[in-house]
Amino acid sequence: MVKEFEGRGFWAVVLGGSSGLGLASAIKLAEQGMNICLIHRNSRTQMEAIEASFRQIRAFGVSLTTFNLDVTRSESRDIVIKKLAEVKADTGRVRCLLHSIAKGNLKSLSGPENALGTEDFLLTMQNMAISLSDWTAALHQAGLFADDARVISFTSEGSSRAWKYYAAVSAAKAALEAITRSIALEYAPFGIRANCIQAGVTDTLSLRKIPGSEALKTHSINRNPFNRLTTPEDVAKVVYLLCKDEAAWINGVVLPVDGGEQIS
């Protein structure tokens, strides 16, 4: 099997890659010969299952570097940047920065108890939107991006629709799309392309935390032309496609990856 990125010394920096879309994408890119730097935040009790996924990535014969850190902290970025700078001379630069952070607050705006407040919005926005700008800037300033690099993030239909308990995440996703467009514009002279993938409803741990997620899944299956949910692997294949040389002229878009779910 010919691997797309084998021997090219590329790295993917995956933010939030221990499960769901981020992990599936890391596995797909590793399968195609891309080295993986994966930043996640998990407890000790969660790590046994996660380590099994890490072994799967290493089995493709690529380098895997992992960090159990808070991605929003500048100290965390410094640690990762220092490590990547050490390996850059031997194995190349960052082809892909993949943002897959799903840390946010799912509360009702109207309460009556424990209503969504300013701190909830700020935490959600910092994790799910602003961190993309922070990491793009840090990698660029350190000179770690490849000459042709891809910044990819995950948004949802909720960025433009109102779902109960989703207000903070919805605001963050809308901001994420705006930040992506600005990255696409302002970093283009440096060879960096930036795009959002709008994944269809996918049965992940993050989805299951949303109140009413079972009804949302049923509704999505019924409106999807293929009568099924999107899978993490569906999305991972498009991450891989956007990293290919042939995708270099795709920049600044929100790309639906949902089997046509949004058309009905």
C-alpha angles and dihedrals in degrees: 000000000000112000116215097219103026114135094008096102095231125160131200117208106206119195110202098006105149095098145000122016095351095053094044089051093048090052092049094049091047089050087058093051103265119140114235132222106185125191117191141153116226140144125247091254090058096048099080093066092040092052089058088060091048090054088052090056093048090050088071088067096248130125116263123193118180134190126190096208144129102263093206095063120093089219089060092053090049092054093050094043091052092052094047090049089056095054096038095085092054104037110018138247142310112285095172136031106191118192113202103152115148103177112130146119121269106197137133117263091216100046117167083200128018092006121186109273142181095277090052091053093046095050092048094046093048094051102037102035120007093049089067090062092044094053094043090053093045095051092044095049090050091053092238101130119100118243087258108036135167128216110196130179137175123242131167142217085260089077088080102023132069115240122174113258090011101093097110094043091045090054091047093050091050089050091047090056091049092049090049091054090051092049089050090054103038100038097043092096087062094053096258121139121194129196140161123225112214100206121201119241105303126189099240134141088259093055092049090058091063111095108244093021093141091059089046091053092049092049091049094051091050094051097041114100088223093045095231140094124260112260128217087244091057089057095042091058090057091048086056092048092051089053094055121102089244091064094060093110094056106096137153098007137132102223119199112222102180110107090257097308093141095057096070 
